[in-house]
């Protein structure tokens, strides 16, 4: 059978197991997984970030979204192959443990925690900022709104995985419905030849100022932001450990990500570029709000702000969910505090969720101290976590492919096409993105310069936990307590 480790003595294949997978409720259904896949692929990077990028890069931005989307699909398709090999709530951390050893799992897990811990701070900051859009909340301090958002999403995550799935399902429904409605309106305007705010809309706007209206450099620099817009597509890997039929559900959900990227990202950016000149969009406003405002649609800003707010809540919801499972896998192996491994009676790893929430609480303090800069400060650290997470997934897949070539494991039928060349190309692409971050002197270069500091912290942390990791491997430590 696929996904099994082939013993050297030729005996019966025995699939490797992750002790951190024990005790979970298999409550997520196909509709939850499908919407988690959508939610991971659609976020504020499109609803809010596309406006400034379209202004800088011009209509060719749609092509850049498509190229980055292909590599994002390679990441999630490689993860899908590993999932079919062995579903695990520990996701890529569990696979890193299998193919790279405990040091790889330790590094990948804590970098993922850095990713979602800082992203969580960015999310609660964004939620507070979006909520201030409405006058009724304008006098409420930003840190109070951030704390309230964290409390609501934390409560949902602590109840059960089924409640998390339902919340993510409806978050995704809101995002998809908003995009579909906008695209229908946009296509209708183009077919009817209707002008938008006095501008003559149509395909001619794609080449009106040339393919590179502001030169090549702005196009190159937006690549890093677009890659981060696809962050969270890997969430389906964590969710696989809590679904009853991953071998049936996961391939369908993962394959759908590609066409959703094509329709929702590339399609909507093309529509935006044909409805208004690229210079009409700005970094401070959702491009969808720009179009609807030009059309004179009442309350366009209120509706779109609600959608963007939903996207930020969805991201926070996903971050608490995924880090709780990743930290539990690490706790069982000894590379995370034992507290991260405990579960509630409803089969929720609340220890890890509370640890991530603790980082977010520090973010509430950041919102209190420097509300104007809180979002920018944490987003740079999240960028490093995202690249390292995706890089770890591709490294695990490459090592898995090598073991399959050596006859030690058997690849499932569901595979990353053209491996290992697509794997190597994706890793090369990530190296290019890191270089592009260095070219961004305002924020990207400072982020890259933090890499040695983060690496030094990981090395120091390994010397702290390595004794515990070895003790667990030797079976000298007691098992984690039963749920409850």
N, C-alpha and C positions, 0 to 999 in steps of 0.2 A: 504494500500500500504506500501511497505517496506520503511524504512528510515523516518518514521513519528513519531513524538512525540504523545503519546496517552494521552489525557487529563484525569484528575481524574474524571471528571463528566460524562464520557462516551460519550461525544459529538463527533463531527467530528474531526478526527486527524488533527492537524496543524503542518506542519514541521517547526522546528526552523530556523530562518534566520540569516544571518550575513550581517549587513548593508554594510560591506566592499566589498561584492560581487557585489554590484550594479555598473552598468556602463561599465562592461567589454565587449569586442568584442569576440564573440564565433567563432574565426577564426582558431583555431587549428583543423586539420583533423586527421583521423585515422593514416595516414602515419607519421604525425608529432609526435603523441603520442607514436606510436610504436618505432620510432627512439629515442625519448627522453628517453624511458624506456631502450633501448639498451645503449644509451650514458651514462645514469646514472649508468649502471652496468659495463661498460668497461672504464677504465681510465689509468692514468700513474701508478697506483698501479700494473697493470699487465705488461704494456709495458716496464716500467723502473724498478719497485721494485722487480719483481719476480727473477731477477738474483741473487742478494745478498741473498735473502731468500732461494733460491734453493741451493746455495753454503753452507749456514749454516745448513739448516735442512735436506737436501737431498731429494730424491724422495718422501718421505712421505709427502712432502709439498702439493702434489696434494690432499691428504686426508684432510689436514687442510683447504685448500681452499674449499673443498666440505662441510665440517662441518660448517665453517663460512658462506658459501653461503646459507645453509639451514636456518640459523638464520636471514640472510639478507632477505631471501624470506618470512619468517614469519612476519618480520617488514612490508614489502610492501604489503603482503596479508592482514594483519590486517588493514593497511591504506586503502586498497581497499574496505574492508567491511565498513569502516567509510565513504568512498567516495560514495558508493552506498546508504548509509543511508542519506547522504546530501552532494552533491558536493559543494566544496568551494575553492576559490582561497586563502583563509586564511589557508587552509589545517589543519594540526594538531593544530595550534594555535586556529583556530575557534572551533575545537572539544574540546580542553582544556577549552575554555570559556564555552562551553555547559555542560561539565561533571565535571569540576574542579573549575569553577568560574574565575573571572578576574585575581586573583593572579596566577593561573596556566597558563593562556594565556600570562600574562605579562612575567613570568619567561621563559616559553618555547620560546616565540618570541624573547626575547633579547639574549637568549643562541643560537638561530638559527642565529641571526644577528652576534654574536661573531664567530660562526662557519664559515659562508660564508664571513664575513669581513676579517678574518685572512686567510681563504683559498684563497680568492681573492688576498691577498698580496703574498701568496705562489705561486699562479698561474702566476702572472705577473713576479715574480722573476724567476720561472722556464722557462717561455717563453723567458725572456732575456738571461738566461743561455744557453738554447737550440739554440737560434739564434746566439750566439757567436761561435757555432760549425763551422759555415761557415766563411771562412777567410775574406770575403767581409765585414762582420759585426764586426770583431774582434777589430777594433779600436773605435767602437761606445761605449760610456759609458753604463754600465748596466742599470743605472737609466733612460737613454733616451729610450732604447728599452722597458723597463717596462712601461714607460709613453705612448709610442706609442701604445703598445698592449692594454692598458686600454682605450685609446681614440677610437680605432677602435671598440672594443666590446661594449663600452658605446654607441657609435653612432648607432650601429645596434639595441641595446635594446630600444633606445629612439624613433625609427621610428614607429614600430608597432609590435604586438605580432606575426603577420604572418611572418614578416621578421626574428624574433627570431626563430620561428619554422623551417623556411627554412634553416637558418644557422645551427641549431642544427641537422637537417635532414642530411645535407651534411657532417658535422663533423662526425656523426655516420657512414655514408656510408664509409668514408675514413678508420675509425677504423675497421669496420667489414670486408671490402675488404682486408685490410692488414692481418688481422688474418686468414681469409679464405685462402688467397693465401699462407701464411706460412704453414698452416696446410696441405694443399694439397701437398706442396713440402715435408714436413716432412713425411707424410704418404707414399708418393712415394719413398722416400729414404729408409724407413724401409722395404717396400715391396720388393724393389729391392736389399736389403742387402748392400747398398752403405755405405762405411765408410765416416765419417765426420772429416776432418782435421787429418786423420791418426788414428782416434779412431774407433773401431769396434762397430757400433751402433746396438741397438736392445733391446728387453725387458729385457735381462740379466742385463743391467745397473741399473735396478730398485732395484736389490738385490745384486749387485756386492760388495758393501761395507757394506752390512747389512741394515736393515730397519732404524736404527738410527745411521748413520755413525759418528756423532759428539755428540751422547748422546741425552737424552731427553730434557735438558734445552733449547738448541737452538730452538727446535720444539715448546716448550711452549712459548718462548719469541716472535716468529714471529706471534703468533695469533693476537696480538694487531695491528700489521701492516697490516695484511690481512683484519681485520674488517674495517679498515680505507680505504682500497682499494675499498671496496664496497660503500663508501660514495656517496651520490647523488641518490641512488635508490629511495629515497622518493620524488624526484622531480615530479614524475607523479601525486602525490597528489595535488600539486600546479597547475599543468597544467590542471587538471580536471575542474577547474572553468572557463576555456576559451575554452572548446570544447562543441559542440552542443548536442552530444549524449553520455554523460559519461557512462550511464548504459549499452550501447552496446560496446563502445570502450575500457573502462578501464579494465574490466575483462580479455579480450583477451591480452591486452598489459602487464598486471601484471603477468598473467599465463606464458607468454612467457619468463619472466625473469629467471624462474627456469631452463629451458633447455638451455638458453643462458649462464647462469653461468656454467652449466655442460659441455657444448661444449667448450666455449671460455676460461674459466678459468681452470677448471680441465683438459679438453682435451689438451689444449696447454701446460700446465705444465707437464703432462704425456709425451707428445711428446718431450719437451725439455729434460726431464730426460732420455729418451731413445735414444736421438741423440748424447748427449755428457755426460761424467761423471759429476756429480754434482760439483766437484771441479774445472771444467773448467769455470764456471760462476763466475762473480764478481759483487760487489755492484755498481761499477762505470760505468757499461755498460749494455745496454739493452740485455737480454738473446737472443733475436731474432737477434740482430746485431752480437752477439758472434757466433751463428750458421752460419749465412750467410757469415760472414767473414772467418770462417774456411772452408767454401765451396768455397771460392774465388769469391763470387758474387761481381761484380763491383758496387761501389756506395751503398753498403748495408747500411753503416752508414748514408749516406745522406737520403736515403728513410725512414729508421726507425726513424731518427731524425725528419723528417717532420711529421711522424705519431704521435710521442710523443708530438711534438709542437701542433698538431691539438687537441690532448687530453687535453692539458693544456688550449688551447683557448676555448674548449668546456666547461670545468669546470668553467672558468671565466664567460662565457656567461650564464651558468645555474645559477651561484651564483647571478649575477645582476638581472636576471629575477625573481628568487624565492624570494629573500629578498624584492624586490619592492612590491610584492603582500602580503607577510607576514606583512611588516611594514604598509601597507595600512589598513589591517584588524585591526592592533593594534591602528593605528591613529584614526580610526572611534570610537574605544572604549575608547580612551583617554589615553592609556598607551604608546603611541609614539607621537612625535611632530606632530602637525597638518599638517605641511609641507609634512610629509610622506604620507598623504592621497590624495594629489592633483593629478589630471589626466590631460593628454594632450588631444587635440582634437582627436587624434588617439587612445584614450582609453588606454594609457600607464601610469601607476602610477609612473611618473618620479621623484616625491619627494623622495620616498624610494630608487629608483635606484641611485639617486645622493648621498644619504646618504651613501650607501654602497661604491660607488665610492670614496667618501671622505676618507673612511678608507683605500682604496687602494692607494690613493694619499699619505697618510702617509707612506704606504709601499714603494712608490717611493723614499721618503726621506730615508727610511731604506736601500734601495738599494744604495743610494748615500753615506750614512754614513758607513755602514758595509756590502758591497756587498757579502762578503764570508760567512757571518753568517745569512743573512736575511731569507733564506729559513727555516733553522733549528729553528730559534726563533719563527716564527709564526705558524709553523706546530704543535707544542705542544699545543698551545691554541685551534687550530682547532679540535684537538682530543677530548677535553672536550666537545666542541659544538656538535660534531657528536654523541657521546655517549648519551648526554642529549637529543638531538632531537629524536633519536631512542627510548630512554627510555620513553619519553613523549608520543610518538605514542602508545607504548604498554600499558602505564598506561591509556590513553584515551580509548583504546580498552577494557581493563579490566573493567573500569567503565561503558562503554557502555554495555558490556555483563551483568554486574550486574543489570543495569536498565532494560535490556531485560528480565532477570529472574524475576524481580519484576513486569513486565507487563507495564512498563512506556514507552518503545519504542519497536519497532518490528525490529528484525534483518532481513537484506535482505537475499535472497537466496544465494548470493555470500558471503561466510564466510571464516574466518580463521579456518582451520581444527583443531579439538580436543581442541578448546578453552574451558575453560581458561587455560588448562595445558600447551599448547604451548606458551601462553602469559607469564605465570609464568616462564617457562623454559627459555624463551628469556631474561626476566629481570634478572634471575639468571646468565645467560651467560654474560650479560653486567657487572654484579658485579665481575665475574671472570676476565674479561678483565681489569677492573679497578685495580684489585689486581695484575695482570700481569704487568701492567704499573708501579706499585710500585716496582716490582722486577727489572725493568730495571733502574739501578742506573745512567746511563749516561744522559738520557733525560726524561724517563717516570716518575721517582720519583719526579723530579722538577715540572712536569706537574700536578701530583696529589696534590702536596703541594700548588698549585695555586687555588685549588677548594675552600677552605675557603675564600680566597681573593675575588674570583668571587661571591661567595654566599653573602659576606658582601656588595659587590657593588650592587647586586640585591636588597637586603633588603633596603639599603639606597635609591636606585632609586625608590622603591615602595612608600616610604614616600613622595617623590617628586611628583609622578604622581597620588597618590590615590585620592586626591581631585578632579582632573580632571576626573578620571574614575567614581567616584560617581556622578559627575555632569552630565556626559553623560548618565549614567544609569537612572538618574532622569529626563532626557530629557531637561536639563537646558541649554545645549550648542547648538549653531547653527550647522546646517548640513554642511558637506564639500561642497566646491564650485563645480559647474558643470564643466565637462571636458572643457578644453580650457582656 
